[in-house]
Amino acid sequence: MAGPYDFKIVQGETFTKSMQWTDDNNVPYDLTGFTGRMKLEEDDGTLIADLTTENGGMVIADLPTVGWTITLHISETDTTAMDFTTGVHDLELITGVVVKRLIQGKLKFDPNITTP
């Protein structure tokens, strides 16, 4: 079962979140060969963003001091163009034919009042 994880996206800011998939002893799993995908959608199903390891919206890397880490990224340009109130997301990791939904949850949008 996917763990619940809610996000807030602030309009006009770079969105970056890092996380790890760990075992019961808090040791990160070895993610060699994994790819990832994440969809962010408005409550009505309208696509907000599609983050994947193929398009650079998600990076899976073995970091020297912390181990395997999954990092999500949405540019300032892309968050500036966003306009929604609330939504949902889920993140899946894939290796071979195995798909694991890691997290899922709600999205909240914080609109930017001061614009350049």
C-alpha positions as CSV (number, residue, x, y, z in Angstrom):
1,M,0.0,0.0,0.0
2,A,1.3,3.4,-0.9
3,G,2.2,5.8,1.9
4,P,0.2,9.1,2.2
5,Y,2.2,12.2,1.3
6,D,0.7,15.6,0.7
7,F,2.5,18.4,-1.2
8,K,2.1,22.1,-1.5
9,I,3.2,23.8,-4.7
10,V,4.0,27.5,-4.5
11,Q,3.4,29.4,-7.7
12,G,6.6,31.1,-9.1
13,E,9.0,29.0,-6.9
14,T,11.1,26.0,-8.0
15,F,9.5,22.8,-6.5
16,T,12.0,20.3,-5.3
17,K,11.3,17.3,-2.9
18,S,13.7,14.5,-2.1
19,M,12.6,11.2,-0.4
20,Q,13.8,7.7,0.1
21,W,12.2,4.3,0.0
22,T,13.5,2.5,3.1
23,D,13.1,-0.9,4.8
24,D,11.9,-1.5,8.4
25,N,15.4,-0.6,9.6
26,N,15.3,2.7,7.8
27,V,17.9,1.5,5.2
28,P,17.3,2.9,1.7
29,Y,16.4,0.2,-0.9
30,D,18.9,-0.3,-3.8
31,L,17.2,1.3,-6.7
32,T,19.6,0.2,-9.4
33,G,17.8,-0.1,-12.7
34,F,14.6,1.5,-11.4
35,T,12.7,4.2,-13.4
36,G,9.9,6.4,-12.0
37,R,6.8,8.2,-12.9
38,M,4.5,10.6,-11.1
39,K,1.3,12.3,-12.2
40,L,-0.1,15.4,-10.6
41,E,-3.8,16.1,-11.5
42,E,-6.5,18.5,-10.5
43,D,-9.4,17.0,-8.6
44,D,-11.4,16.8,-11.8
45,G,-8.6,14.7,-13.5
46,T,-7.0,17.5,-15.5
47,L,-3.2,16.9,-15.8
48,I,-1.1,19.4,-13.9
49,A,2.3,17.8,-14.4
50,D,3.9,14.5,-15.5
51,L,7.2,13.9,-13.8
52,T,9.4,11.0,-15.0
53,T,12.9,9.8,-14.9
54,E,12.8,10.1,-18.7
55,N,11.8,13.8,-18.8
56,G,14.0,15.0,-15.9
57,G,11.1,15.7,-13.5
58,M,12.3,12.8,-11.3
59,V,15.9,11.7,-10.6
60,I,16.8,8.5,-8.9
61,A,20.4,8.6,-7.7
62,D,22.7,6.9,-5.2
63,L,24.0,9.8,-3.2
64,P,27.3,9.3,-1.3
65,T,26.2,10.3,2.2
66,V,22.6,9.2,2.2
67,G,22.1,6.4,-0.2
68,W,19.4,6.0,-2.9
69,T,17.2,9.1,-3.2
70,I,14.3,10.0,-5.4
71,T,14.2,13.8,-6.2
72,L,11.2,15.5,-7.8
73,H,11.7,18.8,-9.7
74,I,9.3,21.3,-11.2
75,S,10.9,24.5,-12.6
76,E,9.9,28.0,-11.5
77,T,8.7,28.6,-15.1
78,D,6.4,25.7,-14.9
79,T,5.0,26.5,-11.4
80,T,4.4,30.1,-12.6
81,A,2.2,28.8,-15.4
82,M,0.2,26.6,-13.0
83,D,-3.3,27.6,-12.0
84,F,-5.3,25.1,-9.8
85,T,-6.6,24.9,-6.3
86,T,-6.3,21.3,-5.2
87,G,-5.4,18.0,-6.7
88,V,-4.0,14.6,-6.2
89,H,-0.8,12.7,-7.1
90,D,0.8,9.3,-7.1
91,L,4.4,8.2,-7.6
92,E,5.4,4.8,-9.0
93,L,8.8,3.1,-9.3
94,I,9.3,0.5,-12.0
95,T,11.8,-2.3,-12.5
96,G,11.3,-4.8,-15.3
97,V,7.6,-5.8,-15.1
98,V,7.2,-4.8,-11.4
99,V,5.5,-1.6,-10.5
100,K,5.4,-0.3,-7.0
101,R,3.3,2.7,-6.0
102,L,5.4,4.4,-3.4
103,I,3.4,7.4,-2.4
104,Q,0.0,9.1,-3.1
105,G,-1.7,12.1,-1.7
106,K,-3.2,15.5,-2.1
107,L,-1.9,18.6,-3.7
108,K,-2.4,22.2,-2.6
109,F,-1.6,25.2,-4.6
110,D,-0.4,28.5,-3.2
111,P,-0.9,31.2,-5.8
112,N,1.6,34.0,-6.2
113,I,0.2,37.5,-5.6
114,T,3.3,39.4,-6.4
115,T,4.4,38.7,-10.0
116,P,7.4,40.1,-11.9
